[in-house]
Amino acid sequence: MISLHTSPLLQPGQGDAGGMNVYVRELVSGLAQVGVRCYTYTRRTSADQPVEVYVEPGHVVVHIDAGAHDLPKEDLPAIVPAFAAGVRSHIESAGGVDVIHANYWLSGLAGHRLKHQLGVPLVMTFHTLAKVKAQGGDPEPQWREQTECEIIGCCDAICVSCTEEESQFRALYGDPPGRVEIVAPGVEHAFFAPGAKAGARLALGLANEPTLLFVGRIQPLKGLDVAIKALAMLPQRNAQLVVVGGASGQQGDGEIGRIHQLADKLGVGQRIRFVEPQKHHALSTYYRSADVVIVPSRSESFGLVALEAAACGIPVVASGVGGLLTLVDHGDSGFLVPGREPERFAAYVSRLLHDRRLAQRMAERSFHRASQYTWKHAALVLQPLYSSLTIGALVECAA
């Protein structure tokens, strides 16, 4: 498993650590538990990181030296050759691997090289794609789009999270030479489960008032500004918004400043509580404290925040994009907003805050829906995929 730009051992919600970190860590854990031995390769970002971290039986995280420890994400393409060389060296010393599974396009660059060098199948989970981000108003450089197309042309299998993501992928990129496999992410139900709302608020020191929750990195893509505008439009003037997350990307610090200015301008600054990124399992208390979780992202391949909220029995009001279209049943387990107009978010949030019977019904339906998603199930989809790829002919590179 390759996760070049961000380690599964990092705390989500800050820097480049987010849902993908959780995805890689929990998916590999699921694979290890069904008997697939995995190394996860990531780039060393500090001198005190050991070469290998034994996570659990069958799961080892390996730190590869490639470039300066504090290298910004924008400069990482230049160190891909060095990273791939380090991964290859470790693989050969460990006795080889059967399959390479890369996550995100930067890892795909390394995986593409390693496929040709080692002669093993390449599986790819992109998480985000340039063309998809452009549709949401976040264009990427043309060379990234071209690079992703080259990787797609050499992949033996591409994993998507749901049928909606598959349809979007085929519409934008056509039918790839390799397989497209739906591998839905999971949720750790031992941590994310319903609990007492009053107790959660007491534990967090929150007022017992209508509560909205936003969880995610603070960057334009995640749409925190929409959540704040929606808060200002609510007729429930005592409603509060809890924001759990930190700055991310080149625009992160500037976005935080912009968010605070927006909140003050709209007169809701005193009703927003900003919380530093939390350890993943600790997020369950924040979910349980909320009446509504708001997910106003411009694009989402799946939306783990929405799934974790649902597992805790909390209704979601989310953008009608990407995997959220599959995860949230509009009017049944939550509400989907076409477009990103704050007025529509506010209307649905207000409806849930006003109608307790509706909110309770949606809480029950969302919990039931989330119970279908487990990391073990994802691992059991991947296990036979990996096996089948090792006995078939490899996709010949189209680049």
Buried (B, 14 or more C-beta within 10 A) or exposed (E): BBBBBBBBBBBBBBBBBBBBBBBBBBBBBBBBBBEBEBBBBBBBBEEEBEEEBEBEEBBBBBBBEBBEEEBEBEEBBEBBEBBBBBBBEBBEEEEEBEBBBBBBBBBBBBBBBBBEBBEBBBBBBBBBBBBBBBBBEBEBEEEBBEBBBBBBBBBBBBBBBBEBBBEBBEEBBEEBBBBBBBBBBBBBBEBBBBBEBEEBBEBBEBEEEBBBBBBBBBBBBBBBBBBBBBBBBBEBEEBBBBBBBBBBBEBBEEBBEBBBEBBEEBEBBEBBBBBEBBEBEEBBBBBBBBBBBBBBBBBBBBBBBBBBBBBBBBBBBBBBBBBBBBBBBBEEBBBBBEEBBBEBBBBBBBBBBEEEEBBEBBBBBBBEBBEEBBBEBBBBBBBEBBEEBEEEEBBEBEE
